[in-house]
Amino acid sequence: MDPLPSPDAKKRLVFGKDDALFGSIEAQHENRPFGKILDAGTGMHSLRWIATLPEKGMTSFTAITADTTMQLNVQREAEALGVDTIGEILIGNWFGSESSRLNLEQQQYDTILVDYLIGAMDGFSPYQQDQMLTKLTALLKPGGRMYIVGLEPLPNRVDGDANVMCRIRQVRDACILLAGHRCYREYPIEWIERQCDQISGLRLVASKKFPILYRHATMVRQINVARSKLLLFNNSALSKAMALQLDDLEKESMAATQRSPTGSLQLGFDYMVAVEKE
């Protein structure tokens, strides 16, 4: 018998009924068993949802990450949630010299989750985004489903208070680049749909959008990402000036959310695209 999660770990489980995106995947999957699952770009959030899927017909899972720290964290969480005996967490890159470490060429999966993977690839496999879905389709069984979750890129500016989030994104990305790191590069839903349409034997099943509501705390988290890069600047005057800019943005975001009747600002959307292999 598989070990049960501890009471504390059980509180961290992510059920579809409580998560709009994963809930939409469960609804789209209907009564089909999830079977053998590939989490193509794993993280703590997706693992905590996958840990609930044995009740929905999941038989095993493979979770992939290119980040060593993430692999260790996900492995520990899988053990805490009691699903480590039916899954494996692999470290490796889908492209380049590390791809051979994954050794998945002979595997076939009933369900593949692509959870914000395309947007994260620029930090690990830049310029390979257009090849990712083709590579994953080869690992999907006939009749299997692939679910692609992503973030619609934010516009450069919008009218109204939500524009503060556009500015936060711009300054955050500038800080990441000035620190010598690479930014995530999100792709629009139309790009995902176009890629899927170009893959032979892949059929679009559903395409859904989920509007994003930014609370002040959400925006501060993005501001803090920028703050964490300041010590890596090679110009102390620039670092100090950027710190002041970030302080101003935090104040502006607080004022903007306070003006909103809901305490949040709507801007952009997440999306879920479901495809099936014929």
N, C-alpha and C positions, 0 to 999 in steps of 0.2 A: 504494500500500500504506500502511495506517495505521501510524504510528510505534509501536514497541514501548516499553513502560514501561522505565525505567532499573532496574538491579538493586535500588537502594534503594527506588524506588517500588513495585516488584513485591512487596517484603516487606510492604507496607501493604495489599495486596489482601485483601478479606474474602470467603472462599469459603463457600458454604452448608454444606459438610461441617464447617466449624469454627465455625459460628454457629447456635445453636439456632433462633432466629426466622427468619432468612433461609433456613436449611436446611429449615424446615417449609414455607416458601413454595415452594421449589423442589420439594419432595416433593409438595405439593398441586397444583402446576402440571403435574406428570407430564411427558409428552413434548411438551406444547404449546410452540411457539416463543413467546418473550416478546414478539417483534415490536417495535412502537413503544411505548415506556414513558414514562409521566409520573411523576416523583417529585414529589409535590404539596407536600412540605415538606422540602427536601433538607438534607443535612448531610454531613460528611466520611465518616461510617460508611456511610450508604446509598450514597453515590457509589462508595466502594471496593468495595461488593458489585456495584453496577450495572456497574462496569468489568470484571467477570468474566463478564457475561451474553452478550457476543457469541458465546461458545461454546455458548450455549443458545438461540440464535435471536433475540437482540435485534438489531434493525436500526437503531434510533436512540433517543435519549432526550431528554426535556426536564425540566430540574430547576428548581424554583421556590423562592425564598426571599424573605422580606420584609426581610432584614438585609443591608445593604451589605457589611459586613465578611465575612459568611459567603459572599456571592456571590463576592468576590475570592478567598477561600481555596479555595472549591470549583472555581472556574475554573482556578486554578493547579494544583490537584490533578488535575483532568481532563486538563490538558496533560501533567503528569508521568506520568500513567497511560496516556497515549496514546489517550484516547477523546474528546478535544475535537473531533475532526473528524466524529464521528457524534452529537454532542449539543450542546445549548445550555443555558446557565445564565441564567435570567431573574430580575430583581429586580422585586418588586411584591407587593402585598397582594391576596388573593382578594376582599376586600370594600372598599367605600369608593372614594374618588377614584382610588386607585392601581390599582384592578382593571383599568382600561382599558389600562394599560401592558402587561398580559400578552397581550392580544389572541389568546386561544385559542378563541374561540367557534366557529370553523370547524374546529377540530382534532378528531380522533377517535383514541383510543389503544387498543391491544390489551391493555395492562396498566397499571394505576395503583397506585402504592405510596403509602400514607398512613402514614408512619413517625413515630409519636409527634406527629403534626401537631395532632390535636384537643386534646391536653393543652397544647400550646404556644400555642394561638390566643389565650388570654386576654391575652397580652402584646402582641398585634398586632391582633387582630380580636375584642375581647371581645363577648360576647352574640350571636355569629354561629355558634356551634358547631353548632346544630341545622340550619343551612342548608348546611354544608360538604359533606356526603356527597351531597346532592341535586345540588349544583353539579358535583361530580366525576362523578357518574353520567351527566350529560348529555354528558361528554367521552369516555365509554367506548363502544367499538364493541359492537354486538350480539354476544354470545358472548364478550365480553372479561371479564377478571377484575380485581377490585379487592381489594387486600390491606391491611387496616387493622391496624396494630400500635399497642398502647397499654400503659399502666401502670395496673393496678388501684389506685385510691386507697388509701393506707394508713389503717388504723383509728386512732382517737384514742389507744387504748391496747390492749395485749394482756397476758396473763399471761406471766411469765417474762422471761428476759434480752432477748428481742427487743424488749421495750418501750422500750429505750434508743433504738432507731431511730425509734420513734413520737415520742419527745421531741425527737430531733434534727430531725426534719421540722418539728415545731411551732416550735422556736426559729429554725430556718433561715427559715421563712416569715415569722415575726415580724420578723426582721432585714430581709428583703427589703421588707416593707411599711413599716417605720420609715425605710428609706432612700428611700422615695417611689417604689418600683418595684412592678411587678405580679408576682404569683406565677404559675407554671404552675397550671392547674386540670385535673387528670386526671379522666377519665370512666370509670365501670365498664363491664365487658364487656356487662352486661345493657342498658345505655343504648345502646351501639353496635348490638347486635343489634336492639333496638327501633327505632332509627332506620332501619336497613336494611330491616326488615320493613314500614315505612311508605312506602318508596319503590317506586312501581309499576314492575314489570318487573325487579326485583332479587331474586335468589334466593340464600339462604344456602347456601354449599357446605361450610364447615367453621368450627369455633370451637375454639381450643386455648389452654390455659393453660400457663405456664412458671414454676414457683416460683423466687423470687429468693433467693439466698444472699448475705448481706451480710458481707463481711470487714471487718476494722478499717480497712484503707486505703479501702474504699468509703465507709464512714461518715465518715472524716476528710475526704474530698472534699466531702461535703455540709456538714460543719462549716466548711470553708474558704470555701464559698460565702457562708455567714453572716458569717464574719470579713471578707470583702471588702466588706461593706456598712457596717461599723461607722463608718468615717470619714465616711459620709454622714448619720449621725444628727445632729439639731440639738441634742442634749443630751449633753455630754461625760460626765457622771456615768452616764447610762444606757448609753452606749457602753462605758465601763469595766466596769460591772456585767455587761453582756451578754458581754463578753470573758471574764470569769471563769466565767460559766455555760458558755460554749463549751469552755473548758479543762477544766471538770469533766466535761462530756459526752465529751470525747475520752478522758479517763482511764477513765470508766465503760465506754465502748465497747471499750476495750482489755481491761479486766478481763472483760467479758462474753464476748468472743470467745475469750479464753484459757481460759475455763471450758468452752467447747464442744469436744467431741472432734474436730470437723471444722475448728475454727478459724473458723467462720462461723455466722451466725444466719439461719434461714429466716423470711421474713416477706413476705407478699403474693405477687403474681405479675405478670409481663408476659403479654400475650395477642396472638393473631393471629386475626382474623376474615376469612374469604375469602368473597366474594360474586361472582356472575356475572350479567351483564346478559342478559336473554332476547331 
